Amino acid sequence: MEKYIAKTSLSNALKIIFEITFNQTIKSKKTIFMIILSFLPVFLAFYYRLAHPSYISSPLLVLLNIMLFFLLFVSMLVALFYGTSIIGDEIDNKTITYLFTRPIPKYIIAIGKFIAYIVGVLLILIPPILISFLVILSDSKMAGDFSYAVNTFAVQLGVIILSLIVYGVVFMFFGSRLRHPIIAGMLLAFGWEKITIIVPGLIRKFSIVHYLISVFPVEPSLQNEINEISKGTNSSLSTSLIMIAIVTIVFFSLTIFTFYNKEYKFD
């Protein structure tokens, strides 16, 4: 790594940081588990198409629940484990100090590693999401809703990607700053974020998931399904996107600030 990084341009440095981090991400032991988890909804989609259970009235309902599962569970878990490891693995392996002694601005390291994270998690999540959608779309009942279903799915997929970005940034900060980032991340993703879903009132606006649900589109006939989650307290599209952008920028800035100011010591 040293012979490639020394005295290189910022673009080359960014490329090298990306390649190294991407390879570490894909070859991580947790990747197999995440792939298996991500493909669970695919089995649900095939079950629906092959069995046609009478208690499920609409393929759009199946698709909605699959996409909500990806948004509210899978994307959070993937972001948690890979987001915290972006920097956390460097700290655990005691290679962070070596990385910081190279002639590369620390913000370039943060950017390169985060881009690698995004590409890696998208390669894990996009295939099962697309397969699930195509399986449901093959149902003859979807013929009349084809165009609407495709457009809605595209936006829902965009929200899931947005979830991976914003949670990834938050968990990257946890990994760079906290001694036990996984524990803190679990408390946030599956503690606070889940509690605010079921608690009505203003407190919901202090969670990331509230704004993600607010921009998550659904077919009008299934609006009651999403209202059970949002309690009818969705924020506007513009407000939600602004809040998500603020959280992303703030936590990415905090990560870079930590890079420049925290002294990583090892026993």
C-alpha atoms as a printed R data frame, in Angstrom:
    type eleno elety resid chain resno       x       y       z
1   ATOM     1    CA   MET     A     1   0.000   0.000   0.000
2   ATOM     2    CA   GLU     A     2   2.835   2.399   0.881
3   ATOM     3    CA   LYS     A     3   4.422   2.407  -2.571
4   ATOM     4    CA   TYR     A     4   1.100   3.360  -4.162
5   ATOM     5    CA   ILE     A     5   0.031   6.038  -1.696
6   ATOM     6    CA   ALA     A     6   3.254   8.001  -1.306
7   ATOM     7    CA   LYS     A     7   3.399  11.228  -3.312
8   ATOM     8    CA   THR     A     8   0.279  10.576  -5.328
9   ATOM     9    CA   SER     A     9  -2.403  12.943  -6.540
10  ATOM    10    CA   LEU     A    10  -5.634  13.361  -4.621
11  ATOM    11    CA   SER     A    11  -7.633  11.568  -7.318
12  ATOM    12    CA   ASN     A    12  -5.275   8.607  -7.285
13  ATOM    13    CA   ALA     A    13  -5.288   8.611  -3.492
14  ATOM    14    CA   LEU     A    14  -9.089   8.582  -3.512
15  ATOM    15    CA   LYS     A    15  -9.070   5.684  -5.980
16  ATOM    16    CA   ILE     A    16  -6.604   3.690  -3.883
17  ATOM    17    CA   ILE     A    17  -8.528   4.259  -0.646
18  ATOM    18    CA   PHE     A    18 -11.717   3.226  -2.455
19  ATOM    19    CA   GLU     A    19 -10.221   0.040  -3.900
20  ATOM    20    CA   ILE     A    20  -8.677  -1.080  -0.621
21  ATOM    21    CA   THR     A    21 -11.831  -0.394   1.394
22  ATOM    22    CA   PHE     A    22 -14.099  -1.939  -1.238
23  ATOM    23    CA   ASN     A    23 -12.077  -5.159  -1.276
24  ATOM    24    CA   GLN     A    24 -12.156  -5.277   2.521
25  ATOM    25    CA   THR     A    25 -15.923  -4.727   2.472
26  ATOM    26    CA   ILE     A    26 -16.722  -7.437  -0.069
27  ATOM    27    CA   LYS     A    27 -14.322  -9.979   1.452
28  ATOM    28    CA   SER     A    28 -15.579  -9.362   4.984
29  ATOM    29    CA   LYS     A    29 -16.911 -12.401   6.856
30  ATOM    30    CA   LYS     A    30 -20.171 -10.579   7.498
31  ATOM    31    CA   THR     A    31 -20.907 -10.318   3.764
32  ATOM    32    CA   ILE     A    32 -22.230 -13.883   3.438
33  ATOM    33    CA   PHE     A    33 -24.612 -13.343   6.353
34  ATOM    34    CA   MET     A    34 -25.822 -10.049   4.899
35  ATOM    35    CA   ILE     A    35 -26.420 -11.610   1.492
36  ATOM    36    CA   ILE     A    36 -28.475 -14.421   3.047
37  ATOM    37    CA   LEU     A    37 -30.476 -11.902   5.075
38  ATOM    38    CA   SER     A    38 -31.044  -9.709   2.028
39  ATOM    39    CA   PHE     A    39 -32.412 -12.625   0.008
40  ATOM    40    CA   LEU     A    40 -35.026 -13.671   2.588
41  ATOM    41    CA   PRO     A    41 -37.706 -11.429   1.013
42  ATOM    42    CA   VAL     A    42 -37.029 -13.110  -2.336
43  ATOM    43    CA   PHE     A    43 -38.326 -16.376  -0.876
44  ATOM    44    CA   LEU     A    44 -41.467 -14.549   0.273
45  ATOM    45    CA   ALA     A    45 -41.975 -13.208  -3.235
46  ATOM    46    CA   PHE     A    46 -41.600 -16.677  -4.780
47  ATOM    47    CA   TYR     A    47 -43.910 -18.156  -2.146
48  ATOM    48    CA   TYR     A    48 -46.598 -15.644  -3.069
49  ATOM    49    CA   ARG     A    49 -46.242 -16.305  -6.798
50  ATOM    50    CA   LEU     A    50 -46.225 -20.091  -6.496
51  ATOM    51    CA   ALA     A    51 -48.748 -20.613  -3.699
52  ATOM    52    CA   HIS     A    52 -51.088 -17.658  -4.257
53  ATOM    53    CA   PRO     A    53 -52.302 -17.703  -0.634
54  ATOM    54    CA   SER     A    54 -55.926 -16.614  -0.363
55  ATOM    55    CA   TYR     A    55 -55.292 -14.406   2.658
56  ATOM    56    CA   ILE     A    56 -53.149 -12.051   0.551
57  ATOM    57    CA   SER     A    57 -55.467  -9.929  -1.534
58  ATOM    58    CA   SER     A    58 -53.029  -7.871  -3.589
59  ATOM    59    CA   PRO     A    59 -49.532  -8.304  -5.035
60  ATOM    60    CA   LEU     A    60 -48.979  -4.608  -4.312
61  ATOM    61    CA   LEU     A    61 -49.448  -5.371  -0.620
62  ATOM    62    CA   VAL     A    62 -46.785  -8.085  -0.798
63  ATOM    63    CA   LEU     A    63 -44.415  -5.739  -2.591
64  ATOM    64    CA   LEU     A    64 -45.057  -2.963  -0.064
65  ATOM    65    CA   ASN     A    65 -44.244  -5.222   2.869
66  ATOM    66    CA   ILE     A    66 -41.088  -6.478   1.171
67  ATOM    67    CA   MET     A    67 -39.889  -2.936   0.519
68  ATOM    68    CA   LEU     A    68 -40.729  -1.874   4.087
69  ATOM    69    CA   PHE     A    69 -38.737  -4.850   5.368
70  ATOM    70    CA   PHE     A    70 -35.744  -3.656   3.362
71  ATOM    71    CA   LEU     A    71 -36.214  -0.064   4.545
72  ATOM    72    CA   LEU     A    72 -36.915  -0.617   8.240
73  ATOM    73    CA   PHE     A    73 -34.742  -3.643   8.938
74  ATOM    74    CA   VAL     A    74 -32.297  -4.825   6.282
75  ATOM    75    CA   SER     A    75 -30.923  -1.421   5.260
76  ATOM    76    CA   MET     A    76 -30.454  -0.432   8.909
77  ATOM    77    CA   LEU     A    77 -28.642  -3.658   9.752
78  ATOM    78    CA   VAL     A    78 -26.419  -3.504   6.676
79  ATOM    79    CA   ALA     A    79 -25.606   0.158   7.350
80  ATOM    80    CA   LEU     A    80 -24.866  -0.653  10.985
81  ATOM    81    CA   PHE     A    81 -22.358  -3.437  10.378
82  ATOM    82    CA   TYR     A    82 -20.652  -1.955   7.334
83  ATOM    83    CA   GLY     A    83 -20.915   1.692   8.408
84  ATOM    84    CA   THR     A    84 -19.237   1.143  11.764
85  ATOM    85    CA   SER     A    85 -16.528  -0.986  10.160
86  ATOM    86    CA   ILE     A    86 -15.512   1.695   7.629
87  ATOM    87    CA   ILE     A    87 -13.247   3.199  10.265
88  ATOM    88    CA   GLY     A    88 -13.809   0.750  13.107
89  ATOM    89    CA   ASP     A    89 -11.902  -2.038  11.361
90  ATOM    90    CA   GLU     A    90  -8.901   0.247  10.869
91  ATOM    91    CA   ILE     A    91  -8.973   1.031  14.587
92  ATOM    92    CA   ASP     A    92  -9.412  -2.614  15.623
93  ATOM    93    CA   ASN     A    93  -6.556  -3.672  13.341
94  ATOM    94    CA   LYS     A    94  -4.440  -0.758  14.624
95  ATOM    95    CA   THR     A    95  -3.800   0.410  11.065
96  ATOM    96    CA   ILE     A    96  -5.514   3.777  11.439
97  ATOM    97    CA   THR     A    97  -2.342   5.533  12.606
98  ATOM    98    CA   TYR     A    98  -0.391   4.164   9.641
99  ATOM    99    CA   LEU     A    99  -3.128   5.350   7.285
100 ATOM   100    CA   PHE     A   100  -3.093   8.835   8.794
101 ATOM   101    CA   THR     A   101   0.691   9.171   8.402
102 ATOM   102    CA   ARG     A   102   0.412   8.877   4.628
103 ATOM   103    CA   PRO     A   103   0.492  12.116   2.572
104 ATOM   104    CA   ILE     A   104  -3.261  12.057   2.018
105 ATOM   105    CA   PRO     A   105  -5.713  14.608   3.427
106 ATOM   106    CA   LYS     A   106  -7.885  12.918   6.015
107 ATOM   107    CA   TYR     A   107 -11.060  14.123   4.349
108 ATOM   108    CA   ILE     A   108 -10.011  12.203   1.224
109 ATOM   109    CA   ILE     A   109  -9.703   9.066   3.342
110 ATOM   110    CA   ALA     A   110 -13.218   9.624   4.696
111 ATOM   111    CA   ILE     A   111 -14.678  10.251   1.244
112 ATOM   112    CA   GLY     A   112 -12.933   7.283  -0.363
113 ATOM   113    CA   LYS     A   113 -13.988   4.908   2.374
114 ATOM   114    CA   PHE     A   114 -17.583   6.094   2.337
115 ATOM   115    CA   ILE     A   115 -17.884   5.760  -1.441
116 ATOM   116    CA   ALA     A   116 -16.552   2.205  -1.131
117 ATOM   117    CA   TYR     A   117 -19.158   1.530   1.556
118 ATOM   118    CA   ILE     A   118 -21.988   2.801  -0.665
119 ATOM   119    CA   VAL     A   119 -20.901   0.755  -3.686
120 ATOM   120    CA   GLY     A   120 -20.415  -2.349  -1.545
121 ATOM   121    CA   VAL     A   121 -23.786  -2.261   0.205
122 ATOM   122    CA   LEU     A   122 -25.608  -1.472  -3.035
123 ATOM   123    CA   LEU     A   123 -24.078  -4.553  -4.649
124 ATOM   124    CA   ILE     A   124 -25.421  -6.574  -1.731
125 ATOM   125    CA   LEU     A   125 -28.929  -5.097  -1.570
126 ATOM   126    CA   ILE     A   126 -29.898  -4.117  -5.114
127 ATOM   127    CA   PRO     A   127 -30.011  -7.678  -6.594
128 ATOM   128    CA   PRO     A   128 -32.480  -9.163  -4.047
129 ATOM   129    CA   ILE     A   129 -34.641  -6.028  -4.194
130 ATOM   130    CA   LEU     A   130 -34.825  -6.182  -7.993
131 ATOM   131    CA   ILE     A   131 -35.488  -9.926  -8.012
132 ATOM   132    CA   SER     A   132 -38.303  -9.554  -5.473
133 ATOM   133    CA   PHE     A   133 -39.868  -6.783  -7.538
134 ATOM   134    CA   LEU     A   134 -39.645  -8.706 -10.815
135 ATOM   135    CA   VAL     A   135 -41.163 -11.820  -9.243
136 ATOM   136    CA   ILE     A   136 -44.138  -9.844  -7.927
137 ATOM   137    CA   LEU     A   137 -44.411  -7.896 -11.178
138 ATOM   138    CA   SER     A   138 -44.849 -11.169 -13.100
139 ATOM   139    CA   ASP     A   139 -48.233 -11.666 -11.421
140 ATOM   140    CA   SER     A   140 -51.079 -11.173 -13.910
141 ATOM   141    CA   LYS     A   141 -52.854  -9.003 -11.324
142 ATOM   142    CA   MET     A   142 -50.121  -6.412 -11.818
143 ATOM   143    CA   ALA     A   143 -50.953  -5.883 -15.511
144 ATOM   144    CA   GLY     A   144 -53.202  -2.894 -14.870
145 ATOM   145    CA   ASP     A   145 -50.805  -1.369 -12.348
146 ATOM   146    CA   PHE     A   146 -47.585  -1.967 -14.280
147 ATOM   147    CA   SER     A   147 -46.584   1.640 -14.963
148 ATOM   148    CA   TYR     A   148 -47.593   2.859 -11.523
149 ATOM   149    CA   ALA     A   149 -45.845  -0.062  -9.819
150 ATOM   150    CA   VAL     A   150 -42.582   0.593 -11.682
151 ATOM   151    CA   ASN     A   151 -42.615   4.308 -10.868
152 ATOM   152    CA   THR     A   152 -43.477   3.697  -7.216
153 ATOM   153    CA   PHE     A   153 -40.824   0.995  -6.913
154 ATOM   154    CA   ALA     A   154 -38.172   3.327  -8.356
155 ATOM   155    CA   VAL     A   155 -38.901   5.962  -5.705
156 ATOM   156    CA   GLN     A   156 -39.069   3.350  -2.922
157 ATOM   157    CA   LEU     A   157 -35.687   2.024  -4.038
158 ATOM   158    CA   GLY     A   158 -34.354   5.569  -3.950
159 ATOM   159    CA   VAL     A   159 -35.549   5.950  -0.349
160 ATOM   160    CA   ILE     A   160 -33.809   2.705   0.628
161 ATOM   161    CA   ILE     A   161 -30.583   3.981  -0.948
162 ATOM   162    CA   LEU     A   162 -31.092   7.235   0.953
163 ATOM   163    CA   SER     A   163 -31.440   5.162   4.124
164 ATOM   164    CA   LEU     A   164 -28.121   3.425   3.439
165 ATOM   165    CA   ILE     A   165 -26.443   6.803   2.955
166 ATOM   166    CA   VAL     A   166 -27.774   8.609   6.024
167 ATOM   167    CA   TYR     A   167 -27.448   5.667   8.427
168 ATOM   168    CA   GLY     A   168 -24.063   4.818   6.931
169 ATOM   169    CA   VAL     A   169 -22.778   8.312   7.707
170 ATOM   170    CA   VAL     A   170 -24.107   8.163  11.274
171 ATOM   171    CA   PHE     A   171 -22.574   4.755  11.910
172 ATOM   172    CA   MET     A   172 -19.287   5.767  10.295
173 ATOM   173    CA   PHE     A   173 -19.077   8.543  12.876
174 ATOM   174    CA   PHE     A   174 -19.846   6.028  15.633
175 ATOM   175    CA   GLY     A   175 -17.031   3.821  14.325
176 ATOM   176    CA   SER     A   176 -14.547   6.685  14.295
177 ATOM   177    CA   ARG     A   177 -15.446   8.100  17.699
178 ATOM   178    CA   LEU     A   178 -16.829   5.397  20.014
179 ATOM   179    CA   ARG     A   179 -15.129   2.435  21.630
180 ATOM   180    CA   HIS     A   180 -18.158   0.169  21.095
181 ATOM   181    CA   PRO     A   181 -19.854   1.525  17.954
182 ATOM   182    CA   ILE     A   182 -21.932  -1.607  17.285
183 ATOM   183    CA   ILE     A   183 -23.656  -1.343  20.666
184 ATOM   184    CA   ALA     A   184 -24.358   2.357  20.175
185 ATOM   185    CA   GLY     A   185 -25.591   1.648  16.655
186 ATOM   186    CA   MET     A   186 -27.908  -1.132  17.822
187 ATOM   187    CA   LEU     A   187 -29.389   1.176  20.445
188 ATOM   188    CA   LEU     A   188 -30.023   3.804  17.784
189 ATOM   189    CA   ALA     A   189 -31.264   1.632  14.906
190 ATOM   190    CA   PHE     A   190 -33.251  -0.977  16.809
191 ATOM   191    CA   GLY     A   191 -33.923   0.979  19.972
192 ATOM   192    CA   TRP     A   192 -34.582   4.655  19.473
193 ATOM   193    CA   GLU     A   193 -35.578   4.474  15.793
194 ATOM   194    CA   LYS     A   194 -38.053   1.651  16.438
195 ATOM   195    CA   ILE     A   195 -39.480   3.247  19.590
196 ATOM   196    CA   THR     A   196 -40.222   6.492  17.777
197 ATOM   197    CA   ILE     A   197 -42.203   4.554  15.165
198 ATOM   198    CA   ILE     A   198 -44.768   3.458  17.749
199 ATOM   199    CA   VAL     A   199 -44.717   6.563  19.949
200 ATOM   200    CA   PRO     A   200 -47.032   9.302  18.631
201 ATOM   201    CA   GLY     A   201 -46.378  13.008  18.861
202 ATOM   202    CA   LEU     A   202 -43.479  15.376  18.321
203 ATOM   203    CA   ILE     A   203 -40.818  12.891  19.461
204 ATOM   204    CA   ARG     A   204 -41.107  11.107  16.109
205 ATOM   205    CA   LYS     A   205 -39.520  14.106  14.407
206 ATOM   206    CA   PHE     A   206 -36.290  13.444  16.313
207 ATOM   207    CA   SER     A   207 -35.645  10.227  14.398
208 ATOM   208    CA   ILE     A   208 -34.231   9.551  10.959
209 ATOM   209    CA   VAL     A   209 -36.793   6.876  10.171
210 ATOM   210    CA   HIS     A   210 -39.650   9.386  10.481
211 ATOM   211    CA   TYR     A   211 -38.329  11.372   7.537
212 ATOM   212    CA   LEU     A   212 -37.579   8.259   5.497
213 ATOM   213    CA   ILE     A   213 -41.142   7.007   5.945
214 ATOM   214    CA   SER     A   214 -42.442  10.469   5.083
215 ATOM   215    CA   VAL     A   215 -40.879  10.267   1.598
216 ATOM   216    CA   PHE     A   216 -41.691   6.572   1.081
217 ATOM   217    CA   PRO     A   217 -44.463   6.388  -1.570
218 ATOM   218    CA   VAL     A   218 -47.334   3.887  -1.450
219 ATOM   219    CA   GLU     A   219 -50.263   3.020  -3.662
220 ATOM   220    CA   PRO     A   220 -53.349   5.005  -2.478
221 ATOM   221    CA   SER     A   221 -55.343   1.863  -1.672
222 ATOM   222    CA   LEU     A   222 -52.561   0.777   0.692
223 ATOM   223    CA   GLN     A   223 -52.198   4.119   2.456
224 ATOM   224    CA   ASN     A   224 -53.649   2.650   5.648
225 ATOM   225    CA   GLU     A   225 -50.697   0.265   5.813
226 ATOM   226    CA   ILE     A   226 -48.184   3.102   5.942
227 ATOM   227    CA   ASN     A   227 -50.415   5.179   8.227
228 ATOM   228    CA   GLU     A   228 -50.188   2.416  10.828
229 ATOM   229    CA   ILE     A   229 -46.447   3.039  10.881
230 ATOM   230    CA   SER     A   230 -46.421   6.822  10.548
231 ATOM   231    CA   LYS     A   231 -49.505   7.372  12.742
232 ATOM   232    CA   GLY     A   232 -50.575   9.918  10.124
233 ATOM   233    CA   THR     A   233 -47.846  12.359  11.188
234 ATOM   234    CA   ASN     A   234 -45.698  12.442   8.062
235 ATOM   235    CA   SER     A   235 -43.578  15.502   7.364
236 ATOM   236    CA   SER     A   236 -43.632  17.192   3.964
237 ATOM   237    CA   LEU     A   237 -41.359  15.982   1.177
238 ATOM   238    CA   SER     A   238 -39.185  19.104   1.251
239 ATOM   239    CA   THR     A   239 -38.860  19.090   5.045
240 ATOM   240    CA   SER     A   240 -37.949  15.403   5.070
241 ATOM   241    CA   LEU     A   241 -35.283  15.726   2.383
242 ATOM   242    CA   ILE     A   242 -33.798  18.791   4.081
243 ATOM   243    CA   MET     A   243 -33.638  17.026   7.456
244 ATOM   244    CA   ILE     A   244 -32.037  13.931   5.921
245 ATOM   245    CA   ALA     A   245 -29.483  16.132   4.138
246 ATOM   246    CA   ILE     A   246 -28.709  17.997   7.369
247 ATOM   247    CA   VAL     A   247 -28.143  14.772   9.314
248 ATOM   248    CA   THR     A   248 -25.909  13.418   6.545
249 ATOM   249    CA   ILE     A   249 -23.794  16.572   6.291
250 ATOM   250    CA   VAL     A   250 -23.514  17.044  10.065
251 ATOM   251    CA   PHE     A   251 -22.392  13.487  10.807
252 ATOM   252    CA   PHE     A   252 -19.995  13.355   7.866
253 ATOM   253    CA   SER     A   253 -18.488  16.630   9.067
254 ATOM   254    CA   LEU     A   254 -18.234  15.225  12.594
255 ATOM   255    CA   THR     A   255 -16.393  12.199  11.228
256 ATOM   256    CA   ILE     A   256 -13.851  14.380   9.444
257 ATOM   257    CA   PHE     A   257 -13.532  16.577  12.546
258 ATOM   258    CA   THR     A   258 -12.843  13.432  14.576
259 ATOM   259    CA   PHE     A   259 -10.175  12.366  12.082
260 ATOM   260    CA   TYR     A   260  -8.325  15.631  12.528
261 ATOM   261    CA   ASN     A   261  -8.703  15.955  16.297
262 ATOM   262    CA   LYS     A   262  -8.899  12.498  17.894
263 ATOM   263    CA   GLU     A   263  -5.656  10.832  18.881
264 ATOM   264    CA   TYR     A   264  -5.956   7.088  18.392
265 ATOM   265    CA   LYS     A   265  -3.942   5.284  21.043
266 ATOM   266    CA   PHE     A   266  -3.387   1.549  21.392
267 ATOM   267    CA   ASP     A   267  -2.109  -0.436  24.348
